[in-house]
Amino acid sequence: MEEKDAVLEVMKKEGKPLSAGQVSEISGLNRKKVDKAMKALKEEGRIVSPKRCYWEPKQ
């Protein structure tokens, strides 16, 4: 599974806004890989930020 898919899956499963550190901790992925995946997801418009530094899947 690609990192972007893993990050998105963790966010959907948790059902609440998460920080990159929380996603890294839950998924077991390296923090740098999570940051890179989240940046790509932001650019694609697949995740949104309801509050500073926290992200969730776009509805």
The first five atom37 places (N, CA, C, CB, O) and aatype in JSON, in Angstrom:
{
  "aatype": [12, 6, 6, 11, 3, 0, 19, 10, 6, 19, 12, 11, 11, 6, 7, 11, 14, 10, 15, 0, 7, 5, 19, 15, 6, 9, 15, 7, 10, 2, 1, 11, 11, 19, 3, 11, 0, 12, 11, 0, 10, 11, 6, 6, 7, 1, 9, 19, 15, 14, 11, 1, 4, 18, 17, 6, 14, 11, 5],
  "atom_mask": [
    [1, 1, 1, 1, 1],
    [1, 1, 1, 1, 1],
    [1, 1, 1, 1, 1],
    [1, 1, 1, 1, 1],
    [1, 1, 1, 1, 1],
    [1, 1, 1, 1, 1],
    [1, 1, 1, 1, 1],
    [1, 1, 1, 1, 1],
    [1, 1, 1, 1, 1],
    [1, 1, 1, 1, 1],
    [1, 1, 1, 1, 1],
    [1, 1, 1, 1, 1],
    [1, 1, 1, 1, 1],
    [1, 1, 1, 1, 1],
    [1, 1, 1, 0, 1],
    [1, 1, 1, 1, 1],
    [1, 1, 1, 1, 1],
    [1, 1, 1, 1, 1],
    [1, 1, 1, 1, 1],
    [1, 1, 1, 1, 1],
    [1, 1, 1, 0, 1],
    [1, 1, 1, 1, 1],
    [1, 1, 1, 1, 1],
    [1, 1, 1, 1, 1],
    [1, 1, 1, 1, 1],
    [1, 1, 1, 1, 1],
    [1, 1, 1, 1, 1],
    [1, 1, 1, 0, 1],
    [1, 1, 1, 1, 1],
    [1, 1, 1, 1, 1],
    [1, 1, 1, 1, 1],
    [1, 1, 1, 1, 1],
    [1, 1, 1, 1, 1],
    [1, 1, 1, 1, 1],
    [1, 1, 1, 1, 1],
    [1, 1, 1, 1, 1],
    [1, 1, 1, 1, 1],
    [1, 1, 1, 1, 1],
    [1, 1, 1, 1, 1],
    [1, 1, 1, 1, 1],
    [1, 1, 1, 1, 1],
    [1, 1, 1, 1, 1],
    [1, 1, 1, 1, 1],
    [1, 1, 1, 1, 1],
    [1, 1, 1, 0, 1],
    [1, 1, 1, 1, 1],
    [1, 1, 1, 1, 1],
    [1, 1, 1, 1, 1],
    [1, 1, 1, 1, 1],
    [1, 1, 1, 1, 1],
    [1, 1, 1, 1, 1],
    [1, 1, 1, 1, 1],
    [1, 1, 1, 1, 1],
    [1, 1, 1, 1, 1],
    [1, 1, 1, 1, 1],
    [1, 1, 1, 1, 1],
    [1, 1, 1, 1, 1],
    [1, 1, 1, 1, 1],
    [1, 1, 1, 1, 1]
  ],
  "atom_positions": [
    [[0.85, -1.19, 0.0], [0.0, 0.0, 0.0], [0.89, 1.24, 0.0], [-0.96, 0.0, 1.23], [1.88, 1.32, 0.72]],
    [[0.52, 2.18, -0.79], [1.26, 3.43, -0.88], [1.07, 4.24, 0.42], [0.81, 4.26, -2.11], [0.04, 4.12, 1.08]],
    [[2.06, 5.05, 0.77], [1.98, 5.84, 2.0], [0.74, 6.73, 2.04], [3.24, 6.7, 2.15], [0.08, 6.85, 3.08]],
    [[0.41, 7.37, 0.9], [-0.77, 8.25, 0.86], [-2.02, 7.48, 1.23], [-0.94, 8.88, -0.53], [-2.86, 7.97, 2.0]],
    [[-2.16, 6.28, 0.69], [-3.33, 5.46, 0.99], [-3.36, 5.05, 2.46], [-3.35, 4.21, 0.09], [-4.42, 5.05, 3.09]],
    [[-2.2, 4.71, 3.0], [-2.12, 4.31, 4.41], [-2.51, 5.48, 5.32], [-0.69, 3.82, 4.75], [-3.24, 5.29, 6.29]],
    [[-2.02, 6.68, 5.01], [-2.34, 7.87, 5.81], [-3.83, 8.16, 5.75], [-1.53, 9.09, 5.33], [-4.45, 8.42, 6.78]],
    [[-4.39, 8.12, 4.56], [-5.82, 8.39, 4.39], [-6.66, 7.35, 5.12], [-6.18, 8.42, 2.9], [-7.68, 7.68, 5.72]],
    [[-6.24, 6.09, 5.07], [-6.98, 5.01, 5.74], [-6.97, 5.22, 7.26], [-6.36, 3.64, 5.39], [-8.0, 5.01, 7.91]],
    [[-5.84, 5.62, 7.82], [-5.75, 5.88, 9.27], [-6.71, 7.01, 9.64], [-4.3, 6.24, 9.68], [-7.42, 6.92, 10.64]],
    [[-6.71, 8.08, 8.84], [-7.58, 9.22, 9.12], [-9.06, 8.83, 9.08], [-7.32, 10.35, 8.12], [-9.85, 9.24, 9.93]],
    [[-9.42, 8.03, 8.09], [-10.82, 7.59, 7.96], [-11.2, 6.69, 9.13], [-11.04, 6.84, 6.63], [-12.3, 6.82, 9.69]],
    [[-10.3, 5.79, 9.51], [-10.57, 4.83, 10.59], [-10.73, 5.54, 11.93], [-9.45, 3.8, 10.68], [-11.61, 5.18, 12.72]],
    [[-9.91, 6.54, 12.2], [-9.97, 7.25, 13.48], [-11.21, 8.13, 13.59], [-8.71, 8.1, 13.66], [-11.76, 8.29, 14.67]],
    [[-11.64, 8.7, 12.48], [-12.87, 9.48, 12.47], [-12.78, 10.83, 13.17], [0.0, 0.0, 0.0], [-13.8, 11.41, 13.54]],
    [[-11.56, 11.34, 13.35], [-11.37, 12.66, 13.97], [-10.13, 13.28, 13.36], [-11.24, 12.55, 15.53], [-9.28, 12.57, 12.82]],
    [[-10.01, 14.61, 13.43], [-8.81, 15.26, 12.9], [-7.55, 14.79, 13.63], [-8.94, 16.79, 13.01], [-7.54, 14.67, 14.86]],
    [[-6.49, 14.53, 12.88], [-5.24, 14.04, 13.45], [-4.06, 14.88, 13.0], [-5.01, 12.57, 13.06], [-4.07, 15.45, 11.9]],
    [[-3.05, 14.96, 13.85], [-1.8, 15.62, 13.47], [-0.91, 14.6, 12.77], [-1.07, 16.24, 14.72], [-1.17, 13.4, 12.83]],
    [[0.13, 15.07, 12.11], [1.06, 14.17, 11.43], [1.71, 13.21, 12.42], [2.14, 14.97, 10.67], [1.93, 12.04, 12.11]],
    [[2.02, 13.7, 13.6], [2.63, 12.85, 14.63], [1.7, 11.72, 15.06], [0.0, 0.0, 0.0], [2.15, 10.59, 15.27]],
    [[0.42, 12.03, 15.2], [-0.55, 11.0, 15.58], [-0.7, 9.96, 14.47], [-1.91, 11.64, 15.9], [-0.78, 8.76, 14.75]],
    [[-0.74, 10.42, 13.22], [-0.85, 9.49, 12.09], [0.37, 8.58, 12.06], [-0.99, 10.26, 10.75], [0.24, 7.38, 11.85]],
    [[1.55, 9.14, 12.27], [2.78, 8.38, 12.29], [2.75, 7.32, 13.39], [3.98, 9.31, 12.47], [3.13, 6.17, 13.17]],
    [[2.31, 7.72, 14.57], [2.26, 6.8, 15.72], [1.27, 5.66, 15.47], [1.86, 7.57, 16.99], [1.58, 4.51, 15.76]],
    [[0.1, 5.98, 14.95], [-0.94, 4.97, 14.73], [-0.56, 4.01, 13.6], [-2.27, 5.65, 14.41], [-0.73, 2.8, 13.72]],
    [[-0.03, 4.57, 12.5], [0.25, 3.76, 11.32], [1.58, 3.01, 11.41], [0.26, 4.63, 10.09], [1.77, 1.98, 10.76]],
    [[2.5, 3.53, 12.22], [3.82, 2.93, 12.31], [4.76, 3.39, 11.21], [0.0, 0.0, 0.0], [5.89, 2.91, 11.1]],
    [[4.29, 4.33, 10.38], [5.13, 4.87, 9.31], [6.09, 5.92, 9.87], [4.27, 5.49, 8.2], [5.82, 6.55, 10.89]],
    [[7.2, 6.08, 9.2], [8.17, 7.11, 9.55], [7.53, 8.49, 9.41], [9.43, 7.01, 8.66], [6.76, 8.71, 8.47]],
    [[7.83, 9.41, 10.32], [7.21, 10.74, 10.32], [7.48, 11.49, 9.01], [7.74, 11.56, 11.51], [6.59, 12.19, 8.51]],
    [[8.67, 11.36, 8.45], [8.99, 12.05, 7.19], [8.13, 11.53, 6.05], [10.48, 11.88, 6.84], [7.7, 12.3, 5.19]],
    [[7.87, 10.23, 6.04], [7.01, 9.66, 5.01], [5.57, 10.14, 5.18], [7.06, 8.11, 5.06], [4.88, 10.4, 4.19]],
    [[5.12, 10.27, 6.42], [3.77, 10.77, 6.7], [3.67, 12.22, 6.24], [3.43, 10.66, 8.21], [2.69, 12.59, 5.6]],
    [[4.66, 13.04, 6.56], [4.66, 14.44, 6.13], [4.59, 14.56, 4.62], [5.91, 15.17, 6.65], [3.84, 15.37, 4.08]],
    [[5.38, 13.74, 3.92], [5.4, 13.77, 2.46], [4.04, 13.34, 1.9], [6.52, 12.85, 1.92], [3.54, 13.96, 0.96]],
    [[3.46, 12.3, 2.46], [2.16, 11.8, 2.0], [1.07, 12.85, 2.25], [1.8, 10.47, 2.69], [0.21, 13.07, 1.41]],
    [[1.11, 13.48, 3.42], [0.11, 14.49, 3.76], [0.24, 15.71, 2.84], [0.24, 14.93, 5.23], [-0.77, 16.3, 2.45]],
    [[1.45, 16.08, 2.49], [1.65, 17.2, 1.57], [1.02, 16.88, 0.22], [3.16, 17.51, 1.39], [0.34, 17.73, -0.36]],
    [[1.23, 15.68, -0.27], [0.65, 15.27, -1.55], [-0.88, 15.23, -1.47], [1.19, 13.88, -1.97], [-1.56, 15.66, -2.4]],
    [[-1.41, 14.72, -0.36], [-2.87, 14.67, -0.18], [-3.47, 16.07, -0.13], [-3.22, 13.89, 1.1], [-4.56, 16.3, -0.65]],
    [[-2.76, 17.01, 0.51], [-3.23, 18.4, 0.57], [-3.3, 18.99, -0.83], [-2.3, 19.27, 1.48], [-4.28, 19.64, -1.2]],
    [[-2.24, 18.76, -1.61], [-2.18, 19.3, -2.97], [-3.29, 18.71, -3.85], [-0.81, 19.02, -3.6], [-3.8, 19.39, -4.74]],
    [[-3.65, 17.46, -3.61], [-4.71, 16.81, -4.37], [-6.1, 17.2, -3.87], [-4.55, 15.29, -4.31], [-7.11, 16.9, -4.5]],
    [[-6.14, 17.87, -2.72], [-7.43, 18.27, -2.15], [-8.19, 17.13, -1.48], [0.0, 0.0, 0.0], [-9.41, 17.2, -1.34]],
    [[-7.47, 16.09, -1.08], [-8.13, 14.93, -0.48], [-8.24, 15.02, 1.04], [-7.38, 13.68, -0.85], [-8.99, 14.27, 1.66]],
    [[-7.47, 15.94, 1.66], [-7.6, 16.18, 3.09], [-7.77, 17.68, 3.34], [-6.37, 15.62, 3.86], [-7.3, 18.5, 2.56]],
    [[-8.43, 18.01, 4.44], [-8.67, 19.4, 4.83], [-8.29, 19.59, 6.29], [-10.15, 19.81, 4.59], [-8.21, 18.63, 7.05]],
    [[-8.05, 20.85, 6.66], [-7.65, 21.16, 8.02], [-8.75, 21.93, 8.74], [-6.34, 21.97, 8.03], [-8.98, 23.1, 8.44]],
    [[-9.44, 21.28, 9.7], [-10.47, 21.97, 10.46], [-9.88, 22.91, 11.51], [-11.38, 20.97, 11.12], [-10.52, 23.88, 11.92]],
    [[-8.65, 22.62, 11.96], [-7.93, 23.49, 12.88], [-6.44, 23.33, 12.63], [-8.28, 23.18, 14.37], [-6.0, 22.32, 12.07]],
    [[-5.69, 24.31, 13.05], [-4.25, 24.34, 12.76], [-3.54, 23.04, 13.14], [-3.61, 25.5, 13.5], [-3.69, 22.53, 14.26]],
    [[-2.77, 22.53, 12.19], [-1.93, 21.33, 12.36], [-2.7, 20.02, 12.49], [-1.07, 21.51, 13.57], [-2.09, 18.99, 12.79]],
    [[-3.98, 20.03, 12.29], [-4.78, 18.8, 12.33], [-5.48, 18.63, 11.0], [-5.81, 18.83, 13.51], [-5.94, 19.61, 10.4]],
    [[-5.56, 17.4, 10.53], [-6.09, 17.12, 9.21], [-7.1, 15.98, 9.26], [-4.96, 16.78, 8.24], [-7.02, 15.1, 10.12]],
    [[-8.05, 16.01, 8.32], [-9.03, 14.94, 8.19], [-9.37, 14.78, 6.71], [-10.31, 15.23, 9.03], [-9.14, 15.7, 5.92]],
    [[-9.93, 13.62, 6.33], [-10.32, 13.43, 4.92], [-11.4, 14.42, 4.52], [-10.82, 11.99, 4.69], [-12.27, 14.77, 5.32]],
    [[-11.33, 14.86, 3.28], [-12.35, 15.78, 2.77], [-13.65, 15.01, 2.6], [-11.91, 16.43, 1.41], [-13.65, 13.89, 2.1]],
    [[-14.74, 15.59, 3.01], [-16.05, 14.93, 2.95], [-16.6, 14.92, 1.56], [-17.04, 15.61, 3.86], [-17.7, 14.4, 1.33]]
  ]
}
